[in-house]
Amino acid sequence: MYGRRSYEGHVAVHSESARKASDPDYLFEFSRFLRRCQKIVLSHFLKKTEWQNSRITKGDLKRIVARLKRESGKDIIVDAGPSLVQEFIQRSLADDYRMVVWPVILGRGKHYSGSMLKQQTLKLLSVKSLKHGELILHYETLRARKS
């Protein structure tokens, strides 16, 4: 699932038409993988998609996510900017989080967590350290039990 700007950026960088002959093989493989994936673009402005297996949707995010969870397929991955991620967090729509921590502090820009309306408790499931100091953190959302 993408926001409009993330989708447009991915088309420009990761679609097969964006590949150059000099690109390494793994980028071609990644582009072929993304072509096969179902891509949902949340946008009020886009009229058409340029990437195979892409569709545009708009409306209430909670209803969209509920509808997608009823469809066949696997996980819903949100690859979007801070605004969409913040809405997922604020509406408690994520079952788990996979975050990459880069060894760089930018010092500016929009925060992904935004202003939180309520606390969300997470349980660390795994940590993977990469060769340039990046960390991939996988958390599960802990939800209050309903009695």
Residue pairs with C-beta under 8 A, 6 or more apart in sequence:
1 39
1 40
1 41
1 42
1 68
1 76
1 77
1 78
1 79
1 80
1 84
2 10
2 39
2 40
2 41
2 42
2 79
2 80
3 41
3 42
3 43
3 80
3 81
3 83
3 84
4 41
4 42
4 43
4 45
4 46
5 81
6 79
6 80
6 81
6 84
7 39
7 41
7 43
7 46
7 49
7 51
7 54
10 34
10 51
10 79
11 18
11 50
11 51
12 18
14 27
14 30
14 31
14 34
15 31
15 34
15 35
15 50
15 51
16 28
16 31
16 32
16 35
18 31
19 27
19 28
19 31
34 51
35 51
35 52
35 53
36 53
37 53
38 53
38 55
38 73
39 49
39 51
39 53
39 54
39 55
40 54
40 55
40 57
40 64
40 68
40 76
41 49
41 54
41 55
41 56
41 57
42 56
42 57
42 58
42 61
42 64
42 80
42 84
43 56
43 58
44 58
46 56
47 56
48 56
49 55
49 56
57 64
61 87
61 88
61 91
61 93
62 91
62 93
65 76
65 93
68 76
69 76
78 84
78 85
78 88
78 94
81 110
82 110
82 111
82 112
82 114
83 110
85 112
86 112
86 113
86 114
87 93
88 94
89 112
89 113
89 114
89 116
89 120
90 114
90 116
90 117
92 120
92 141
92 143
94 141
95 140
95 141
96 125
96 138
96 139
96 140
96 141
97 122
97 137
97 138
97 139
97 141
98 136
98 137
98 138
98 139
99 136
99 137
99 139
100 134
100 135
100 136
100 137
101 134
101 135
101 137
102 133
102 134
103 132
103 133
103 134
120 141
121 141
121 142
122 139
122 140
122 141
122 142
123 139
123 140
123 142
124 137
124 138
124 139
125 138
125 139
125 140
126 136
126 137
126 138
127 135
127 136
127 137
127 138
128 135
128 136
129 135
130 136
